[in-house]
Amino acid sequence: MYSKTFVSAAAALAMVSGVAAVSCDDPTATIASAADATTVASCDSIEGSVVVDSSSGSQIDFSGSLTKIGGDLIVLNNGGLISLSSTSLESIGGAFQVKNVTLLSTLKFTALSSVGTIDWSSLNALEQLTFGTPGVVSAKEVTIADTFLNTLDGINVHSLDKMDINNNHRLTDFTTELNNLTTLLNINANGPKLSVNMPNLIWAANMTISNVTKFSAQSLESINGSLRFDSNFFDTFSAPNLTEVQTGDLSFVSNANVTNITLPLLEKIGGGFTIANNTAMEDLNGFPKLSMVGGAVKLRGSFSSVELPALDDVRGAFDLSSTGDIKTSCEAFSSKAGSEIQGEYSCTSNNANANNDTDSTGGDSTTDESAAGALQGMSMSWLVSLVSIAGFVVAFL
């Protein structure tokens, strides 16, 4: 059943003057004024999309009877909008997209709990969100970039395909009830004091965490793809329940302050294992159960000791190098070269350049063979094609 139709005196006057009035049934309702927003707010629901025009004015409020937008809610390139709000809207079926709205300082949606996707960027005046409790709990993707936000209170999605939080330079706190993430979590280039807390996160496909002061995911049990920590500011890191990184890489690169990394239950890394250029770390001993690495192992830093007591299956190369003396550690690993360590083996002490190689790409021992096979197949295909073309030309002549 369609929501009630509302025609105000202003709308009637607009129709008389030849200007199309916005209505509840529009496939796309274009909001060019505060009056248009009031008209849309009188609808119980909008099955299509709502687009706020760049000439809308400074205040747009969808508070009223409106509880649902079936399509998108879009605000793009609006240099005059200061406040966007609704106390009644509960769900947006498509994208909630607000981009390049540089004066927007109020984003208030106190009843909103479900969206298709959140896509916000270039919101240079937006310091905080005014959402309800618990706020948005359902979405497929969340992207928040280049805003003035200092917290993300009100974003409490439990399950996501993708989350990308980047270039929010005033962001200092992000606590979320996220349980699982099926594609990617990227947190990068935000405020240098950012603390991230994900107490309920159990598994994720891929995670890349950079430039944070604290990252906590105490319930994390499994990573399907890769887990990367690059250029962070934390002193210690612990994932007490993580048991496996299934198919991808685990890497800690250029985390200048970290002195301790502890993953006490981790047993398997499907791809490569890299710890490099974490110059404050002297003892690498926080992986007591790690037994299998499907790709290469690269451990480079300023170590005084390196211990991986359970390691018995490395299917790629093994490269351990330190600016300090790790001869004792090298002796322990050298006995595994050519057997447990199946790829090329290298272990060096007192290497002044030990922190220089920070490539965290970890391949397995079959990579070169696969590439060679692909190249051979491609060459054969080209040869067959050339022979066929030559035969055709000869026949034609």
C-alpha positions in Angstrom: 0.0 0.0 0.0 1.4 3.4 -0.9 1.8 6.0 1.7 -0.6 8.9 1.9 -0.3 11.6 -0.8 0.3 15.1 0.4 -0.3 18.2 -1.7 0.3 21.5 0.0 -0.7 24.9 -1.1 2.9 25.5 -2.1 2.9 22.4 -4.2 -0.3 23.3 -5.9 1.1 26.8 -6.7 4.2 25.1 -8.1 2.1 23.0 -10.4 0.1 26.0 -11.6 3.4 27.8 -12.4 4.7 24.9 -14.4 7.2 23.6 -11.8 7.0 19.9 -11.0 6.1 19.3 -7.3 7.7 16.5 -5.3 5.4 13.7 -4.3 5.4 10.4 -2.3 5.2 8.4 -5.6 8.2 9.9 -7.4 10.9 7.3 -8.5 13.4 10.0 -7.5 12.2 12.8 -5.2 14.5 15.9 -5.7 14.6 18.2 -2.7 15.3 21.7 -3.8 14.0 23.5 -0.7 13.0 23.0 2.9 9.4 22.9 1.7 10.2 19.9 -0.5 11.7 18.1 2.5 8.5 18.8 4.5 6.4 17.4 1.7 8.5 14.2 1.6 8.4 14.0 5.4 4.6 13.8 5.3 4.8 10.5 3.4 4.8 7.2 5.4 7.4 5.8 3.0 9.2 6.6 -0.2 9.7 3.6 -2.4 12.2 5.4 -4.7 15.2 7.6 -3.9 15.6 11.0 -2.4 18.2 13.4 -3.8 18.9 16.7 -2.0 19.8 19.2 -4.7 22.8 21.5 -4.4 20.5 24.5 -4.2 18.5 23.1 -1.3 19.3 25.8 1.3 20.9 25.3 4.6 18.4 23.3 6.6 16.8 20.0 5.4 14.6 18.1 7.9 12.7 14.9 7.0 11.1 14.6 10.4 7.4 13.7 10.3 5.6 10.6 9.1 8.4 9.3 7.0 9.9 6.1 8.3 11.3 4.4 5.2 13.2 5.3 2.0 13.3 2.3 -0.2 16.1 3.6 -2.5 19.0 6.0 -1.8 19.3 9.2 0.2 21.9 11.2 -1.7 23.5 14.6 -1.0 26.3 15.5 -3.3 28.4 18.7 -3.9 26.2 20.9 -1.7 28.1 23.9 -0.5 25.3 25.5 1.4 23.7 22.7 3.5 24.4 23.0 7.2 21.9 20.6 8.8 20.5 17.3 7.6 18.1 15.6 9.9 15.1 13.3 10.7 13.6 12.1 13.9 11.3 9.7 12.2 13.3 7.9 9.4 14.1 4.3 10.4 15.5 2.7 7.3 17.2 3.5 4.0 17.2 0.6 1.6 20.0 1.8 -0.6 22.9 4.1 -0.1 23.1 6.9 2.5 25.5 9.0 0.5 26.7 12.4 1.7 29.8 13.6 -0.2 31.5 17.0 -0.6 29.1 18.8 1.7 31.7 21.1 3.3 29.5 23.2 5.6 27.5 20.3 7.1 27.8 20.5 10.8 24.7 18.6 11.9 23.8 15.0 10.8 20.9 14.0 13.1 19.0 10.8 12.5 17.8 9.6 15.9 15.5 6.8 14.7 17.7 5.4 11.9 18.7 1.8 12.4 19.1 0.2 9.0 20.8 1.3 5.8 22.0 -0.5 2.6 25.4 1.3 2.6 26.9 4.4 4.3 29.2 6.4 2.0 30.3 9.7 3.6 33.3 11.8 2.5 34.6 15.4 2.4 32.5 16.5 5.3 34.9 19.1 6.7 32.7 20.7 9.3 31.0 17.6 10.7 32.4 17.0 14.3 29.9 14.5 15.6 27.0 12.3 14.7 23.6 12.7 16.4 22.1 9.2 16.1 20.0 7.2 18.5 20.9 4.3 20.8 22.1 1.9 19.6 22.1 3.8 16.2 22.7 2.1 12.9 22.9 -1.7 13.5 22.3 -3.0 10.0 24.3 -2.2 6.8 26.3 -4.0 4.1 29.1 -1.4 3.7 30.4 1.6 5.6 32.8 4.1 4.2 33.7 7.2 6.1 36.5 9.4 4.8 37.9 12.9 5.1 35.5 14.2 7.8 36.0 16.3 11.0 34.4 13.5 13.2 36.1 12.8 16.5 34.0 9.7 17.2 31.8 7.3 15.3 29.2 6.9 18.0 26.0 5.7 16.5 27.6 3.3 14.0 27.0 -0.1 15.6 26.6 -2.5 12.7 26.9 -6.2 13.8 27.7 -7.7 10.4 29.4 -6.1 7.4 30.8 -6.8 4.0 33.2 -3.9 4.0 34.3 -1.1 6.4 36.7 1.7 5.3 37.5 4.4 7.8 40.2 6.7 6.4 41.6 10.3 6.6 39.4 11.4 9.5 42.2 13.4 11.1 40.3 14.3 14.3 39.0 10.8 15.0 40.2 9.6 18.4 37.8 6.9 19.3 36.0 4.1 17.5 34.2 1.4 19.5 31.9 -0.9 17.6 29.8 -4.0 18.2 30.9 -5.5 14.9 30.8 -9.4 15.0 32.0 -10.4 11.5 33.2 -8.9 8.3 33.0 -10.7 5.0 35.3 -8.7 2.7 37.5 -6.0 4.1 38.2 -3.8 7.2 40.5 -0.9 6.4 41.4 1.7 9.0 44.1 4.1 7.7 45.4 7.6 8.0 43.1 8.9 10.7 44.0 10.9 13.8 47.3 9.7 15.4 45.6 9.2 18.7 42.9 6.9 17.4 41.8 4.1 19.7 39.9 1.2 18.0 38.0 -1.2 20.2 36.1 -4.2 18.6 35.2 -6.4 21.6 32.8 -8.6 19.7 34.7 -9.2 16.5 35.0 -13.0 16.0 36.1 -13.3 12.4 37.0 -11.2 9.4 38.0 -11.8 5.8 40.8 -9.2 5.5 42.0 -6.5 7.8 44.4 -3.6 7.3 45.1 -1.4 10.3 47.4 1.7 10.0 48.1 4.8 12.1 46.2 3.8 15.3 47.4 4.2 18.9 45.4 1.3 20.1 43.7 -1.7 18.5 41.8 -4.2 20.5 39.9 -7.3 19.2 40.0 -9.6 22.1 37.4 -12.0 20.8 39.0 -12.4 17.3 39.3 -16.1 16.4 39.9 -16.4 12.7 41.0 -14.3 9.6 39.9 -15.8 6.3 42.3 -13.7 4.2 45.1 -11.4 5.4 45.8 -9.4 8.6 48.2 -6.4 8.3 49.4 -3.9 10.8 51.4 -1.1 9.2 52.8 2.2 10.7 50.9 2.1 14.0 51.7 3.8 17.3 50.7 1.1 19.8 53.3 -0.3 22.3 51.9 -3.8 22.5 49.5 -6.0 20.5 47.6 -9.1 21.6 45.0 -11.3 20.0 44.5 -13.9 22.7 41.9 -16.0 20.8 43.2 -15.9 17.2 44.0 -19.4 16.0 44.4 -19.1 12.3 45.0 -16.8 9.3 43.5 -19.1 6.8 44.7 -18.2 3.3 46.5 -14.8 3.4 49.4 -13.1 5.1 50.0 -11.9 8.7 52.3 -8.9 8.8 53.5 -6.2 11.3 55.6 -3.6 9.5 57.0 -0.3 10.6 55.2 -0.1 13.9 57.9 2.0 15.6 56.7 1.8 19.2 55.7 -1.8 19.5 57.8 -3.9 21.9 55.6 -7.0 22.2 53.3 -8.9 19.9 51.5 -11.8 21.4 49.2 -14.3 19.6 49.4 -17.3 22.0 46.9 -19.6 20.2 47.9 -18.9 16.6 48.8 -22.2 14.9 48.4 -21.5 11.1 49.2 -18.8 8.6 48.0 -19.7 5.1 50.2 -17.1 3.3 53.3 -15.2 4.4 54.5 -14.2 7.8 56.2 -10.8 8.1 57.5 -8.9 11.0 59.8 -6.1 9.8 61.2 -2.7 10.8 59.5 -2.6 14.2 62.6 -1.1 15.7 61.7 -1.1 19.4 61.0 -4.8 19.4 63.9 -6.8 20.8 62.4 -10.2 21.7 60.1 -12.0 19.3 58.6 -14.7 21.4 54.8 -14.3 21.3 53.9 -17.1 18.9 54.4 -20.3 21.0 52.0 -22.5 19.0 52.7 -21.3 15.4 53.5 -24.5 13.5 52.6 -23.9 9.8 53.3 -21.0 7.4 52.0 -21.6 3.8 54.2 -18.8 2.3 57.4 -17.1 3.1 58.7 -16.1 6.6 60.4 -12.7 6.8 61.6 -11.5 10.2 63.8 -8.4 10.0 64.5 -6.0 12.8 66.6 -5.1 15.9 66.1 -8.5 17.6 68.2 -9.9 20.4 66.2 -13.2 20.3 63.7 -14.9 18.1 61.7 -17.9 19.2 59.1 -20.0 17.2 59.3 -23.3 19.2 56.4 -25.1 17.4 57.3 -24.1 13.8 57.7 -27.3 11.7 56.2 -26.5 8.3 57.3 -23.5 6.2 56.4 -23.9 2.6 58.2 -20.8 1.3 61.5 -19.0 2.0 62.8 -18.2 5.5 64.6 -14.9 6.0 65.6 -13.8 9.5 67.9 -10.8 10.0 68.7 -8.5 12.9 70.9 -5.5 13.5 71.9 -7.3 16.7 73.5 -10.6 17.6 71.0 -13.5 17.1 73.5 -16.3 16.5 71.7 -18.5 19.1 68.4 -18.1 17.3 70.0 -18.8 13.9 71.4 -22.0 15.3 68.0 -23.2 16.4 66.4 -22.5 13.0 69.3 -23.7 10.8 68.6 -27.3 11.8 65.2 -27.0 10.1 66.5 -25.7 6.8 65.8 -28.1 3.9 63.3 -30.1 5.9 60.7 -28.2 8.0 61.8 -25.0 6.1 61.2 -26.0 2.4 62.2 -22.8 0.7 65.5 -20.8 0.6 66.9 -20.3 4.1 68.8 -17.2 5.4 69.6 -16.1 8.9 72.0 -13.2 9.6 73.3 -11.3 12.7 74.7 -7.7 13.0 73.1 -6.6 9.7 72.9 -2.8 9.7 70.3 -3.0 6.9 68.1 -5.5 8.6 65.2 -3.0 8.9 65.3 -1.9 5.3 63.4 -4.7 3.6 59.8 -4.3 4.6 58.0 -6.0 1.7 55.2 -8.0 3.3 54.1 -9.9 0.2 54.4 -13.6 1.1 54.3 -16.2 -1.7 54.5 -19.9 -1.5 57.1 -22.2 -3.1 54.8 -22.8 -6.2 54.5 -19.2 -7.2 57.4 -19.2 -9.7 56.3 -22.5 -11.2 52.7 -21.2 -11.6 53.9 -18.0 -13.3 56.2 -20.0 -15.6 53.4 -22.3 -16.5 51.1 -19.4 -17.3 53.7 -17.7 -19.4 54.4 -21.0 -21.3 50.6 -21.4 -21.9 50.3 -17.8 -23.1 53.3 -18.3 -25.5 51.8 -21.4 -27.0 48.4 -19.7 -27.5 50.1 -16.9 -29.4 52.0 -19.4 -31.5 48.9 -21.3 -32.4 47.1 -18.0 -33.3 50.0 -16.8 -35.5 50.1 -20.1 -37.4 46.3 -20.0 -37.9 46.5 -16.4 -39.3 49.4 -17.3 -41.6 47.5 -20.3 -43.0 44.5 -18.1 -43.7 46.6 -15.5 -45.5 48.2 -18.2 -47.7 44.9 -19.7 -48.5 43.5 -16.2 -49.4 46.4 -15.5 -51.7 
